[in-house]
């Protein structure tokens, strides 16, 4: 891989490894709806002009019905669920649960997409990863009702990501330019979320770390991350370029433990190893190449 490829790879490992840390900071003072609205609003301000300048805006806009539906499944609903979920669970646990997305893609594919169905060693990987999720839920979350609620929200968000990954293979979406799709998705999400979020505005100006977190989420974790992702895929190809998805959870856990003082117990370590190993096996040793060749942006660990 080229030096440029390695630099892009490292950047992506960071860009999509840090959002859960900053979400955790933001939801301590702001309603999750405000966090999501700010994130997609900032990203849209950057991505829409880029899409217009590169002439990638009109094709997705002309198919607004399909893109609006995708925006709800791929961005609006999961972003909200993750932000609400992080009010109850650690950012590191959030990242690990979302790392199970390839497992859910493989599971849903057995029911709805024959081209992505897993067999043999990939099927073994599916079960290994699911055991990792069970370990996290059973030992890391335990019987705490609030933590179970938060973990459930994050798993629902992961299911949304998995469904959107399968939808992205549909010709009506796969044929659209990636940057244009993401730009329209962020704009659509802003419009959809605005009524909910604006009714929950804070009574005072949030602290500087919270405002900085919103800026990082919008500029780096969303807008810049998508642009970098597309550059990485163009530089090294889909199969190599998406290996960073196995590094993201480690970045998230490291930030949570070092900066937020989140616990790193045996269950967290065991669950992490099982989920990553299961994801790697269930996708044939790489991430879902066909999916990532058409997916306009969510890391196997979103977005």
C-alpha positions as CSV (number, residue, x, y, z in Angstrom):
1,X,0.0,0.0,0.0
2,X,1.3,3.5,-0.8
3,X,2.3,6.1,1.7
4,X,-0.8,8.1,0.8
5,X,-2.9,5.0,1.4
6,X,-1.4,4.4,4.8
7,X,-2.0,8.0,5.8
8,X,-5.6,7.8,4.7
9,X,-6.0,4.5,6.5
10,X,-4.7,5.9,9.8
11,X,-6.9,9.0,9.4
12,X,-10.0,6.9,8.9
13,X,-9.1,4.7,11.9
14,X,-9.2,7.9,14.0
15,X,-12.1,9.7,12.3
16,X,-14.5,6.8,12.8
17,X,-13.0,5.7,16.1
18,X,-13.5,8.9,18.0
19,X,-17.2,9.9,17.5
20,X,-18.5,7.9,20.5
21,X,-16.1,9.7,22.8
22,X,-17.4,13.1,21.7
23,X,-21.0,12.0,21.6
24,X,-20.6,10.9,25.3
25,X,-19.3,14.4,26.1
26,X,-22.1,16.2,24.2
27,X,-25.0,14.3,25.6
28,X,-24.0,15.1,29.2
29,X,-25.4,18.7,28.6
30,X,-27.4,18.5,25.4
31,X,-30.5,16.5,24.3
32,X,-29.4,13.8,21.8
33,X,-31.7,15.4,19.2
34,X,-29.6,18.6,19.4
35,X,-26.4,16.6,19.1
36,X,-27.6,14.9,15.9
37,X,-29.0,18.1,14.5
38,X,-25.7,19.9,15.0
39,X,-23.7,17.1,13.6
40,X,-25.6,16.6,10.4
41,X,-26.1,20.4,10.0
42,X,-22.4,21.1,10.1
43,X,-21.6,18.2,7.8
44,X,-24.3,19.3,5.3
45,X,-22.8,22.8,5.2
46,X,-19.5,21.3,4.1
47,X,-20.7,18.4,1.9
48,X,-23.5,20.0,-0.1
49,X,-21.2,22.7,-1.7
50,X,-18.6,19.9,-2.4
51,X,-21.3,17.8,-4.1
52,X,-22.6,20.8,-6.1
53,X,-19.1,21.7,-7.3
54,X,-18.3,18.2,-8.3
55,X,-21.7,17.9,-10.0
56,X,-22.8,15.0,-7.8
57,X,-25.8,16.7,-6.2
58,X,-28.4,16.4,-8.9
59,X,-28.6,12.6,-9.4
60,X,-29.4,11.8,-5.8
61,X,-31.7,14.9,-5.5
62,X,-33.7,13.6,-8.5
63,X,-34.3,10.3,-6.6
64,X,-35.1,12.1,-3.4
65,X,-37.7,9.6,-2.3
66,X,-35.2,6.7,-2.2
67,X,-32.5,8.8,-0.6
68,X,-34.9,10.2,2.0
69,X,-35.8,6.7,3.1
70,X,-32.1,5.7,3.1
71,X,-31.3,8.8,5.2
72,X,-33.8,7.8,7.9
73,X,-32.4,4.2,8.1
74,X,-28.7,5.0,7.7
75,X,-28.3,8.3,9.5
76,X,-31.3,9.8,11.3
77,X,-32.6,6.8,13.3
78,X,-29.2,5.3,14.2
79,X,-27.6,8.6,15.1
80,X,-30.5,9.3,17.4
81,X,-30.4,5.8,19.0
82,X,-26.7,6.0,19.6
83,X,-26.9,9.4,21.2
84,X,-29.8,8.4,23.4
85,X,-28.0,5.1,24.2
86,X,-24.8,6.8,25.3
87,X,-26.8,8.5,28.0
88,X,-26.9,5.1,29.7
89,X,-23.8,3.2,28.6
90,X,-20.1,3.8,28.1
91,X,-18.7,5.1,24.8
92,X,-16.4,2.1,24.6
93,X,-19.3,-0.3,25.0
94,X,-21.2,1.6,22.3
95,X,-18.3,1.2,19.9
96,X,-18.0,-2.6,20.6
97,X,-21.7,-3.2,20.0
98,X,-21.7,-1.3,16.8
99,X,-18.7,-3.3,15.7
100,X,-21.1,-6.2,15.4
101,X,-22.7,-4.7,12.3
102,X,-21.0,-7.2,9.9
103,X,-22.5,-9.9,11.9
104,X,-26.0,-8.5,11.5
105,X,-25.4,-8.0,7.8
106,X,-24.6,-11.6,7.5
107,X,-27.6,-12.6,9.7
108,X,-30.0,-10.5,7.7
109,X,-28.5,-11.7,4.4
110,X,-29.5,-15.2,5.3
111,X,-33.1,-14.1,5.2
112,X,-33.2,-11.4,2.6
113,X,-30.1,-11.4,0.3
114,X,-28.9,-14.7,-1.1
115,X,-25.7,-13.1,-2.6
116,X,-24.5,-12.2,0.9
117,X,-25.4,-15.5,2.7
118,X,-22.6,-17.0,4.7
119,X,-21.6,-20.7,4.9
120,X,-18.8,-22.7,6.4
121,X,-16.1,-20.7,8.2
122,X,-18.1,-17.5,7.6
123,X,-21.0,-19.1,9.4
124,X,-18.7,-20.0,12.3
125,X,-17.6,-16.4,12.4
126,X,-21.2,-15.3,12.7
127,X,-21.7,-17.4,15.8
128,X,-18.4,-16.4,17.3
129,X,-19.3,-12.7,17.0
130,X,-22.7,-13.3,18.4
131,X,-21.2,-14.9,21.4
132,X,-19.1,-11.8,21.8
133,X,-22.2,-9.6,21.9
134,X,-23.8,-12.0,24.5
135,X,-20.7,-11.7,26.6
136,X,-20.9,-7.9,26.6
137,X,-24.6,-7.9,27.3
138,X,-24.4,-10.6,30.0
139,X,-21.3,-9.7,31.8
140,X,-20.5,-6.1,31.0
141,X,-24.1,-4.8,31.0
142,X,-25.6,-7.3,33.5
143,X,-29.1,-6.8,34.8
144,X,-28.9,-3.0,35.1
145,X,-32.1,-1.8,33.5
146,X,-30.8,1.6,32.3
147,X,-27.7,0.0,30.8
148,X,-29.8,-2.7,29.1
149,X,-31.9,0.1,27.6
150,X,-28.9,1.9,26.3
151,X,-27.3,-1.2,24.9
152,X,-30.6,-2.1,23.2
153,X,-30.8,1.3,21.6
154,X,-27.3,0.9,20.2
155,X,-28.0,-2.6,18.9
156,X,-31.1,-1.3,17.1
157,X,-28.9,1.4,15.6
158,X,-26.5,-1.3,14.5
159,X,-29.4,-3.2,12.9
160,X,-30.3,0.0,11.0
161,X,-26.7,0.2,9.7
162,X,-26.8,-3.5,8.6
163,X,-30.2,-3.0,6.8
164,X,-28.9,0.1,5.0
165,X,-25.8,-1.8,4.0
166,X,-27.9,-4.3,2.2
167,X,-30.1,-1.6,0.7
168,X,-27.1,0.2,-0.7
169,X,-26.6,-2.7,-3.1
170,X,-29.9,-2.0,-4.8
171,X,-29.4,-0.6,-8.3
172,X,-31.5,2.5,-7.6
173,X,-29.0,3.5,-4.9
174,X,-25.7,1.8,-6.0
175,X,-25.7,3.8,-9.3
176,X,-25.8,7.2,-7.5
177,X,-22.6,9.2,-6.8
178,X,-21.4,8.6,-3.2
179,X,-20.7,12.2,-2.2
180,X,-24.0,13.3,-3.6
181,X,-25.9,10.7,-1.6
182,X,-24.2,11.5,1.6
183,X,-24.8,15.3,1.1
184,X,-28.5,14.7,0.5
185,X,-28.7,12.3,3.4
186,X,-27.2,14.8,5.9
187,X,-29.5,17.6,4.5
188,X,-32.5,15.4,4.8
189,X,-31.7,14.2,8.3
190,X,-31.3,17.9,9.4
191,X,-34.8,18.6,8.1
192,X,-36.3,15.5,9.6
193,X,-34.7,16.0,13.1
194,X,-35.2,19.8,13.3
195,X,-38.8,19.8,14.7
196,X,-37.8,17.3,17.5
197,X,-34.5,18.9,18.3
198,X,-35.5,22.6,18.3
199,X,-38.2,21.8,20.9
200,X,-35.4,20.7,23.2
201,X,-33.0,23.6,23.0
202,X,-30.9,24.2,26.2
203,X,-31.7,27.1,28.5
204,X,-28.0,28.2,28.6
205,X,-25.0,28.1,26.3
206,X,-23.3,24.7,26.7
207,X,-19.7,24.5,28.0
208,X,-16.8,24.9,25.6
209,X,-15.9,21.1,25.6
210,X,-19.5,20.3,24.5
211,X,-19.4,22.9,21.7
212,X,-16.0,21.6,20.6
213,X,-17.4,18.1,20.6
214,X,-20.3,19.1,18.3
215,X,-17.8,20.8,15.9
216,X,-15.6,17.7,15.9
217,X,-18.6,15.4,15.2
218,X,-19.8,17.5,12.3
219,X,-16.5,18.5,10.7
220,X,-14.2,15.6,11.4
221,X,-16.3,12.5,12.2
222,X,-18.9,13.2,9.4
223,X,-17.9,15.6,6.6
224,X,-14.1,15.0,6.6
225,X,-14.5,11.3,7.4
226,X,-16.7,10.7,4.3
227,X,-14.4,12.6,2.0
228,X,-11.4,10.8,3.4
229,X,-13.2,7.5,3.1
230,X,-13.9,8.0,-0.6
231,X,-10.2,9.0,-1.2
232,X,-9.0,5.9,0.7
233,X,-11.2,3.6,-1.4
234,X,-10.0,5.3,-4.6
235,X,-6.4,4.9,-3.5
236,X,-6.2,1.3,-2.3
237,X,-9.5,-0.3,-3.3
238,X,-12.5,-1.4,-1.2
239,X,-11.1,-4.6,0.3
240,X,-7.9,-3.0,1.7
241,X,-9.5,0.3,2.4
242,X,-12.2,-1.0,4.7
243,X,-9.8,-3.0,7.0
244,X,-9.7,0.1,9.2
245,X,-13.1,-0.9,10.5
246,X,-11.4,-3.5,12.7
247,X,-9.2,-0.7,14.3
248,X,-12.0,1.7,15.1
249,X,-13.3,-0.1,18.3
250,X,-9.8,-0.2,19.7
251,X,-9.5,3.6,19.3
252,X,-12.9,4.1,20.9
253,X,-12.1,1.8,23.9
254,X,-8.7,3.5,24.4
255,X,-10.3,7.0,24.5
256,X,-13.0,5.9,26.8
257,X,-10.7,4.2,29.2
258,X,-8.0,6.9,29.2
259,X,-10.0,10.1,29.0
260,X,-13.4,9.2,30.4
261,X,-12.3,6.7,33.0
262,X,-14.5,4.0,31.7
263,X,-13.8,0.5,33.1
264,X,-11.9,-2.1,31.0
265,X,-12.9,-5.4,32.5
266,X,-12.4,-9.0,31.3
267,X,-15.8,-9.1,29.7
268,X,-15.1,-6.0,27.6
269,X,-11.8,-7.5,26.4
270,X,-13.3,-10.9,25.7
271,X,-16.3,-9.4,23.9
272,X,-14.0,-7.2,21.8
273,X,-11.9,-10.1,20.7
274,X,-14.9,-12.3,19.9
275,X,-16.8,-9.6,18.0
276,X,-13.7,-8.5,15.9
277,X,-12.7,-12.1,15.2
278,X,-16.3,-13.0,14.3
279,X,-16.7,-10.0,12.0
280,X,-13.4,-10.8,10.3
281,X,-14.4,-14.5,9.7
282,X,-18.0,-13.8,8.8
283,X,-16.9,-11.4,6.0
284,X,-14.4,-13.8,4.6
285,X,-11.3,-12.2,6.1
286,X,-12.2,-8.7,4.9
287,X,-15.0,-6.3,5.2
288,X,-18.0,-6.6,2.9
289,X,-16.3,-5.6,-0.3
290,X,-19.4,-5.5,-2.5
291,X,-21.1,-3.4,0.1
292,X,-18.3,-1.0,0.6
293,X,-17.9,-0.5,-3.2
294,X,-21.3,1.1,-3.2
295,X,-21.8,2.3,0.4
296,X,-21.5,6.0,0.6
297,X,-20.0,6.1,3.9
298,X,-20.7,4.3,7.2
299,X,-17.8,2.5,8.7
300,X,-18.7,-0.9,9.7
301,X,-18.3,0.8,13.1
302,X,-20.8,4.9,11.1
303,X,-21.1,6.3,11.3
